[in-house]
Amino acid sequence: MHKNDQMTPKERMAGFFSGKEIDRIPILPFVTAVSGKVIGMTHREKRSSAKNLFLCQSACYERFGHDSISVEYGLHGIGTAMGSRTNDPEDNVPAIVDHYLKNLEDLENKLDLSRIERRNDPWSQMNYEMSQMIIEKHGSEVGVSLSTPGPITAASSLYPIEKLLRAMRRDPEHVHQLLAFTTEAIKLLAKEFMDGGVGISLCDPVASGTIINKKTYREFVLPYTKNIIDFIHSYGKSVTYHVCGDTTALTEAMVETGCNVLSIDNRVSLEDTKKRVGDKIVLMGNVDPINTIMMGTPEDVEEAVKSCFRQGYDNPKGYLLSTGCGIPINSPLENIDRFMEAGRKYGAWPLNPDLFMQQTQTQIKMQKKAAAAE
């Protein structure tokens, strides 16, 4: 437990969701890609073994004291289990360089769900072993969560995204067949980790409103995502759902998935989201991970945290502080320290809105700068 906290993350999260008194609002930054930096490992070194993955995430928790530890399975895991190939950068997240599927006509001969099983997938096995190491060391204090790709992002790890988007118009039947497979693959992956005491969150960047419209989301994303979330709920687990980019037009549809927490990107207005769906769901977000955490000063980070509290603290269903997406590898660790420090300061319970309601000149300048950039 962090020296500046009075409760463990498990106690805090349980209190938050049951409406009991807690010491502070939970803080859940996306510390996945950046985790190696905390212990001085390159990304390649980190992803080379379960032990290294464990050491990096354990070091993050011991330094920051955030409220959930991540299993870094990543967005390409379904694809690589099936046969897609990635590059091997020294200090960056791998990208797919050769997709398993070349066309959609022969899906029935290509889709073998057994490849997703942990016993047949070294990457899944490595992440599972890492999760068990975390549970053994920190499990009495903090929950562990596997972030799985959403169904359409998983599909794009098997078949190139530009072809997938064209096929939605020209060959929707095969796209639905592929999405039905990725849905079952994600459920299988989730089950194996849930059986090991790991929680589940969904991240589906290809479902972004920056890429698809509301009609496409409702046809090709919503039913499959709801299927996955219903499955996770059947195990008594809650689900945090994150879609990158501008999802403003998709907000109500995303809530219809049945997720328990809606994590929103920094490109989405927390204030607007609160007004539209705050009476239905817990909101989480949304400090800018690039312009603020990676490129800003510690003072910028603190002002951004204050801004998030000002917009989200009175959400009817509750608010969790987070970043708007994953924190980049090159981010200064001191800025993550300040993010946590500011979260503890302004999120201390009972909340004192006077601490964060008044806008400073720095905040006004930041808002004008962001508006000009748009």
Buried (B, 14 or more C-beta within 10 A) or exposed (E): BBEEBEBBBBBBBBBBBEEEEBBBBBBBBBBBBBBBBBBEBBBBBBBEEBEBBBBBBBBBBEBBBBBBBBBBBBBBBBBBBBBBBBEEEEBBBBEBEEBBBEEBEEBEEBBEEEBBBBEEBEBBBBBBBBBBBBBEBBBEBBBBBBBBBBBBBBBBBBBBBEBBBEBBEEBEEBBBBBBBBBBBBBBBBBBBBBEBEBBBBBBBBBBBBBBBEBEBBBBBBBBBBBBBBEBBBEEEBBBBBBBBBBBBEBBEBBBBBBBBBBBBBBBBBBBBBBEBBBEEBBBBBBBBBBBBBBBBBBEBBBBBBBBBBBBBBEBEBBBBBBBBBBBBBEBBBEBBBBBBBBBBBBBBBEBEEEBBEEBEEBBEEBEEEBEEEE
